[in-house]
Amino acid sequence: MRRSGIGDGFLLIDKEQGWTSHDVVAKVRGLVGGKVGHAGTLDPMATGLLVLGLGRSTRLLRFVQGFEKEYQATALFGVATDSLDADGAIIDRSPLPVDVADLEAVAERFRGSILQIPPMVSARKVEGKRLYELARAGQVVDREARPVTIYSLVFTDLAPSDYPEVSFDVVCSTGTYIRTLADDLARALGGRAHLTKLRRVRNGTVDVADAASINQIEAAQADETIASLVIDPAAALADIPGIEIEASYVPGIRNGVAIPAATLIGDGDVSDQGLVRILADGALLGVYRIDGPSAKPEVITA
């Protein structure tokens, strides 16, 4: 049961290294009670923004998960691990003394829409099994390349060496594996690489600067101020165009009825296709999808 004073909405967590996303969800569920879910896994090695949904807002997490992500990463070039990150066992070590010019020479092929093969230690399923489950059993299976988009790839630092550490910032679509991107860059230069650091700093318009640590969440729960950390659903979904609906439509929307698309199109950023937030006095009533002459509910929150 939800603790007193905690409503539906979102909590922004700045995840520490060593925690799994499941660990964070379980910890917060124990503090606030009720249903808690997350919008996009972060590996134990990674830190940064983890968006949690509370109560009925868990139904909105799929939209948050679909927003673009921004990461800050560091990779060690010349050394490969079986997990493509620092938690794995080293499987190859060969000098790869690259510089920024070398990186830029191959980087353009990884910007824009690309195909990426998921790593074996990912949560993707093959024939009903998670890839990481197969990896733990010592199996390596063929994986289908999947389309992702790298909106921005900027190299921010490089420590020259036979085994250089390369830091870079990435803005990408959901489903992108930064560990794979790092290794693919190294492969394009004739070697291998693995991630040593990864931090998610943004999910759509939501920024890690507004997130709280688990310790801060615990302290807020103890002094009964945790409700002040809960983000309103309308704000958390700001990447989806929104429209204030006429009062006459509100009862129907609460019941999940379709509404004429013409009442939504032409206001602000709302287009004749795609998702739209339906608002009344700034509060989120639901998310609708415009398709043809009508808009139909995806999720009703009111």
C-alpha positions as CSV (number, residue, x, y, z in Angstrom):
1,M,0.0,0.0,0.0
2,R,1.3,3.5,-0.9
3,R,2.7,5.4,2.1
4,S,0.7,8.4,3.2
5,G,1.5,11.6,1.1
6,I,3.0,9.7,-1.9
7,G,1.0,10.0,-5.1
8,D,1.4,8.8,-8.6
9,G,4.2,10.3,-10.6
10,F,7.9,9.8,-11.1
11,L,11.0,9.7,-9.0
12,L,14.4,10.6,-10.5
13,I,17.2,8.5,-9.1
14,D,20.9,9.1,-9.5
15,K,22.0,5.5,-9.4
16,E,25.3,4.6,-7.8
17,Q,27.8,2.1,-9.2
18,G,27.2,-1.5,-8.0
19,W,23.4,-1.2,-7.8
20,T,21.3,-3.0,-10.4
21,S,18.1,-1.3,-11.7
22,H,16.1,-4.0,-9.9
23,D,18.0,-3.2,-6.6
24,V,16.9,0.5,-6.9
25,V,13.3,-0.5,-7.7
26,A,13.2,-2.9,-4.7
27,K,14.7,-0.3,-2.4
28,V,12.2,2.4,-3.4
29,R,9.3,0.0,-3.3
30,G,10.3,-0.8,0.3
31,L,10.4,2.9,1.2
32,V,7.2,4.2,-0.5
33,G,5.1,1.0,-1.0
34,G,2.9,0.3,-3.9
35,K,3.8,-0.4,-7.5
36,V,7.2,0.9,-8.7
37,G,8.9,0.4,-12.1
38,H,11.7,1.9,-14.1
39,A,12.2,3.3,-17.6
40,G,15.3,1.6,-19.0
41,T,17.9,-0.5,-17.3
42,L,21.3,0.7,-16.2
43,D,24.0,-1.9,-15.7
44,P,25.6,-2.3,-12.3
45,M,28.8,-0.6,-13.5
46,A,26.9,2.4,-14.8
47,T,25.7,5.4,-12.8
48,G,23.3,8.2,-13.4
49,L,19.6,8.8,-14.3
50,L,17.1,6.1,-13.6
51,V,13.5,7.2,-14.0
52,L,11.1,5.4,-11.7
53,G,7.3,5.4,-12.1
54,L,5.0,5.2,-9.0
55,G,1.6,3.6,-8.8
56,R,-0.6,4.3,-11.9
57,S,2.3,6.2,-13.5
58,T,4.1,2.9,-14.2
59,R,1.8,2.6,-17.2
60,L,3.5,5.7,-18.6
61,L,7.1,4.3,-18.3
62,R,7.0,2.9,-21.9
63,F,6.8,6.5,-23.2
64,V,9.7,7.7,-21.1
65,Q,11.7,4.7,-22.2
66,G,11.2,5.6,-25.8
67,F,12.8,9.1,-25.4
68,E,16.3,9.8,-26.5
69,K,19.1,9.2,-24.0
70,E,22.4,11.1,-23.3
71,Y,25.4,9.4,-21.9
72,Q,28.9,10.2,-20.8
73,A,31.3,7.3,-21.4
74,T,34.9,6.3,-21.1
75,A,36.4,3.3,-22.9
76,L,39.8,1.6,-22.7
77,F,41.1,0.9,-26.2
78,G,43.2,-2.2,-26.9
79,V,41.6,-4.4,-24.2
80,A,38.5,-6.5,-24.8
81,T,36.4,-8.1,-22.1
82,D,33.7,-10.8,-22.5
83,S,31.0,-8.3,-21.3
84,L,32.4,-5.3,-23.2
85,D,32.7,-3.5,-19.8
86,A,35.0,-3.4,-16.8
87,D,33.0,-6.1,-15.0
88,G,34.0,-8.7,-17.5
89,A,37.0,-11.0,-17.9
90,I,39.7,-9.8,-20.3
91,I,39.7,-11.9,-23.5
92,D,42.1,-9.9,-25.7
93,R,44.9,-7.3,-25.2
94,S,46.6,-5.7,-28.1
95,P,48.1,-2.2,-28.3
96,L,45.8,0.3,-30.1
97,P,47.6,3.7,-29.9
98,V,44.9,5.9,-31.5
99,D,44.4,9.7,-31.4
100,V,41.4,11.9,-31.8
101,A,42.1,12.2,-35.6
102,D,41.9,8.4,-35.9
103,L,38.6,8.4,-34.0
104,E,37.1,11.1,-36.1
105,A,38.1,9.3,-39.2
106,V,35.8,6.4,-38.4
107,A,33.2,8.1,-36.2
108,E,31.1,9.4,-39.0
109,R,30.0,5.9,-40.0
110,F,28.5,5.5,-36.5
111,R,26.6,8.8,-36.5
112,G,23.0,8.8,-37.7
113,S,20.9,5.6,-38.3
114,I,23.0,2.5,-37.9
115,L,22.6,-1.2,-37.3
116,Q,23.9,-2.5,-34.0
117,I,24.3,-6.1,-32.7
118,P,23.2,-6.4,-29.1
119,P,25.9,-7.7,-26.7
120,M,25.6,-11.2,-25.2
121,V,25.2,-9.6,-21.7
122,S,22.1,-7.7,-22.7
123,A,18.4,-8.3,-21.7
124,R,17.4,-9.0,-25.3
125,K,15.6,-12.3,-25.8
126,V,16.5,-15.0,-28.3
127,E,14.1,-17.8,-28.5
128,G,12.6,-16.9,-25.2
129,K,15.8,-16.6,-23.3
130,R,17.6,-13.5,-22.1
131,L,21.0,-13.1,-23.8
132,Y,22.7,-12.6,-20.4
133,E,21.2,-15.9,-19.2
134,L,22.7,-17.7,-22.2
135,A,26.0,-15.9,-21.6
136,R,26.1,-17.0,-17.9
137,A,25.7,-20.6,-19.2
138,G,28.7,-20.1,-21.5
139,Q,26.7,-19.9,-24.7
140,V,27.2,-17.4,-27.5
141,V,24.4,-17.2,-30.1
142,D,23.8,-15.3,-33.3
143,R,22.1,-12.0,-32.7
144,E,20.1,-10.0,-35.2
145,A,21.4,-6.5,-35.8
146,R,18.9,-3.8,-34.8
147,P,18.4,-0.3,-36.1
148,V,19.4,2.5,-33.6
149,T,20.2,6.2,-34.1
150,I,23.2,8.1,-32.8
151,Y,22.1,11.7,-32.8
152,S,25.5,13.0,-31.5
153,L,28.9,11.5,-30.8
154,V,31.5,13.9,-29.4
155,F,35.0,12.9,-28.2
156,T,35.8,14.8,-25.0
157,D,39.1,13.5,-23.8
158,L,41.9,11.1,-24.7
159,A,44.9,9.9,-22.7
160,P,47.6,9.0,-25.2
161,S,49.0,5.5,-24.7
162,D,49.3,2.1,-26.3
163,Y,46.1,1.5,-24.4
164,P,44.4,4.9,-24.5
165,E,41.4,5.8,-22.5
166,V,38.9,7.6,-24.7
167,S,36.0,9.7,-23.2
168,F,33.0,10.6,-25.3
169,D,29.4,11.9,-25.0
170,V,26.6,10.2,-26.9
171,V,23.0,11.2,-27.6
172,C,21.1,8.2,-28.9
173,S,17.8,6.5,-29.4
174,T,16.4,4.0,-27.0
175,G,17.9,0.5,-27.5
176,T,21.4,1.7,-28.1
177,Y,24.2,-0.1,-26.4
178,I,27.1,2.2,-25.6
179,R,29.4,-0.7,-24.8
180,T,28.8,-2.0,-28.3
181,L,29.4,1.4,-29.8
182,A,32.8,1.7,-28.0
183,D,33.9,-1.7,-29.2
184,D,32.7,-1.1,-32.8
185,L,34.7,2.1,-32.9
186,A,37.8,0.2,-31.8
187,R,37.1,-2.6,-34.3
188,A,36.9,0.0,-37.1
189,L,40.5,1.0,-36.1
190,G,41.7,-2.6,-36.0
191,G,41.4,-3.5,-32.4
192,R,39.0,-3.9,-29.5
193,A,37.8,-1.8,-26.5
194,H,35.6,-2.0,-23.4
195,L,33.8,0.6,-21.3
196,T,35.3,1.6,-18.0
197,K,32.8,4.3,-17.1
198,L,29.2,5.0,-18.2
199,R,26.8,7.7,-16.8
200,R,23.4,8.4,-18.1
201,V,22.8,12.2,-17.7
202,R,19.5,12.7,-19.6
203,N,16.3,10.8,-20.6
204,G,14.3,13.0,-22.9
205,T,14.0,16.4,-21.2
206,V,14.6,14.9,-17.7
207,D,18.1,15.6,-16.4
208,V,20.2,13.8,-13.8
209,A,20.8,17.2,-12.2
210,D,17.3,17.0,-10.9
211,A,17.7,13.4,-9.6
212,A,18.2,12.3,-5.9
213,S,20.5,9.6,-4.6
214,I,19.1,6.6,-2.7
215,N,20.5,8.2,0.5
216,Q,18.5,11.4,-0.2
217,I,15.4,9.4,-0.9
218,E,15.8,7.5,2.4
219,A,16.3,10.8,4.3
220,A,13.2,12.4,2.6
221,Q,11.1,9.4,3.5
222,A,12.3,9.6,7.1
223,D,11.4,13.2,7.5
224,E,8.1,12.8,5.4
225,T,9.2,15.2,2.6
226,I,9.5,12.6,-0.1
227,A,6.3,13.7,-1.8
228,S,8.2,16.9,-2.8
229,L,10.6,14.8,-4.9
230,V,7.8,13.2,-7.0
231,I,7.7,14.6,-10.5
232,D,4.3,15.3,-12.0
233,P,3.5,13.0,-15.0
234,A,2.7,15.9,-17.3
235,A,6.2,17.3,-16.7
236,A,7.9,13.9,-17.0
237,L,6.3,13.4,-20.4
238,A,7.2,16.8,-21.7
239,D,8.8,15.3,-24.8
240,I,5.3,14.4,-26.1
241,P,3.4,17.4,-27.5
242,G,0.6,18.5,-25.2
243,I,-2.7,20.3,-25.6
244,E,-5.2,21.7,-23.2
245,I,-8.5,20.1,-24.0
246,E,-11.9,21.8,-23.9
247,A,-13.8,21.1,-20.7
248,S,-16.6,19.4,-22.7
249,Y,-14.3,16.6,-23.8
250,V,-13.0,15.8,-20.3
251,P,-15.7,13.3,-19.2
252,G,-15.3,11.3,-22.4
253,I,-11.5,11.3,-22.1
254,R,-11.8,10.0,-18.5
255,N,-13.8,7.1,-20.0
256,G,-11.2,6.5,-22.8
257,V,-13.3,7.5,-25.8
258,A,-11.8,8.5,-29.1
259,I,-12.0,12.2,-30.0
260,P,-11.8,14.0,-33.3
261,A,-8.2,14.6,-34.4
262,A,-9.2,18.0,-35.7
263,T,-9.7,19.2,-32.1
264,L,-5.9,18.6,-31.4
265,I,-4.1,19.2,-34.7
266,G,-2.8,22.7,-35.4
267,D,-2.1,23.7,-31.8
268,G,1.5,24.1,-30.9
269,D,3.7,21.1,-31.9
270,V,0.8,18.7,-32.3
271,S,0.9,17.0,-35.7
272,D,-1.5,14.8,-37.7
273,Q,0.3,11.6,-36.6
274,G,1.8,10.4,-33.3
275,L,1.3,10.9,-29.6
276,V,-0.1,13.8,-27.8
277,R,-0.6,14.6,-24.1
278,I,-4.1,15.5,-23.2
279,L,-4.2,18.1,-20.4
280,A,-6.8,19.8,-18.3
281,D,-5.7,22.7,-16.2
282,G,-2.1,21.5,-16.6
283,A,-2.9,18.0,-15.3
284,L,-2.3,14.9,-17.5
285,L,-5.6,13.1,-18.4
286,G,-3.9,10.7,-20.7
287,V,-1.8,10.0,-23.7
288,Y,-3.6,9.7,-27.1
289,R,-2.4,8.7,-30.5
290,I,-3.5,10.6,-33.5
291,D,-4.0,8.4,-36.5
292,G,-6.2,9.6,-39.4
293,P,-9.4,11.4,-38.4
294,S,-9.5,10.4,-34.8
295,A,-7.3,10.3,-31.7
296,K,-7.5,7.2,-29.6
297,P,-6.3,6.6,-26.0
298,E,-3.0,4.8,-25.3
299,V,-3.1,5.4,-21.6
300,I,-5.7,7.1,-19.4
301,T,-4.3,8.5,-16.2
302,A,-7.3,10.5,-14.9
